[in-house]
Amino acid sequence: MTDPIPFGHAMRKTYFNFDPDYTPLNHGSFGTYPTPVRQRLHACQRAAEARPDEFLRYDNPVELDRSRKAMASFLNIDANDVVFIPNATTGVNIVLRSLRYEKGDVLVYFSTIYGACEKTVEYLSESTEVEGEKVELQYPVSDDVVSKRFEEKLQSVRSEGRVARVAIFDTVSSLPGVRVPWERLVQSCKANGVLSLVDGAHGIGHISLQHLGKVDPDFFVSNCHKWLFVPRGCAMFYVPFRNQKVIRSSLPTSHGFKPLPKAGRPEIFNPLPLGIQSDFIAMFQFTATIDNSPYLCIEEALKFRREVCGGEEKIMRYCSELAREGGKRAAAILGMELMGNDEGTCFTNIKVPLPIGDGEGEIKTSDIHLAREWIVSCFVKDHKTYVGTYTHANSLWVRISGQIYLELEDIVWGAKLLKKLCQRVLTGEYLDSKPQH
């Protein structure tokens, strides 16, 4: 028996496929996957090309069932309550677009919501009667305060005679990358008669979700391609049986959709083989022609995590401890503070040493996005890396990801590079990239 490959650069060299000169400090955005999973992905794609109709019509549903059962076993949930979709944003859209809204209906969400999901709320407020209500958060902030402000918002909506239909919140938010007390928020929703929609984009493979079934949210979606080492794009979409009737259609509407009965209308032809799945499962089995090979890589990803990495606890411990220690070292190098609220996550958030304002030596508020974009562009084009850089509470921050293919020296290198880029910003170099009118 060979010795296990240690986490860090040896793991990267043996199992991951980055360019030698690339330093991946931003696992959180798009994730990646190891060689054994890539081999499984390519095997599925080859099978689909070798015998397209046989594989896509007959083999694919069988393989999808295997993936659903593997996911259900991993999360201790019922396999009949989980399907696969391309990404978490799609899941949020499926839920919100499935509901019928009336005047006075409200969608409640936090100011840290993922941008595309907030724009979904905005779109629905333009096209339907529903309105959005935002719970403002400014980190660092305690879980107690998060929960209190959420409760206060629900009570405020009720006192105005309006109805909070759905509340949307994260497990771990994106920017900033912080842990959200989603379990407590689900219980608040139950107590207030509000549907809970959990955007767990950064959930599975990042934090433990073994208690998902016990927490019992109304809807839960999580990207497998971010932290679980599954190829892009793949997300698990969990809908307990009691709510499956709410989801009238996949996105896009599939052959599995069952229209409401209508006198005199003939049945719409379905060219796919008949199955024995529930209506909910059938609806997501074939949602138009896409390459859903990533959905068929769940078992291989879980096997890699279990047999090569030593299991979930070992992975999460390494990644979170690397993020904690790397954050401390980076903050010391930059002479700045950590945000906090990231315990148990694989993120660290560090304030950037660039004062924002209209005084001497400060970056003008109107120019901060230009400075941010210049820093990011330098990371990518000149130094072959990427660090999530964002504004929060009138300050610029960076989010760095811990992962099993990284070591502390990688984060230290990134912090030293950021310090040099900030010094260049303070000379006004970034202004050269300002569009000329």
Secondary structure by P-SEA (a helix, b strand, c coil): ccccccccaaaaacccccccccccccccccccccaaaaaaaaaaaaaaaacaaaaaccaaaaaaaaaaaaaaaaaccccccccccccaaaaaaaaaaaccccccbbbbbcccccaaaaaaaaaaaacccbbbbbbcccccccaaaaaaaaaaaaaaaaaacccccbbbbbccccccccccaaaaaaaaaaaacbbbbbccccccccccccccccccccbbbbbccccccccccbbbbbbcccccccccccccccccccccccccccccccccccccccaaaaaaccccccccccccaaaaaaaaaccccccaaaaaaaaaaaaaaaaaaaaaaaccccccccccccbbbbbcccccccccccccccaaaaaaaaaaaaacccccccccccccccccbbbbbbcccccaaaaaaaaaaaaaaaaaaaacccccccccc
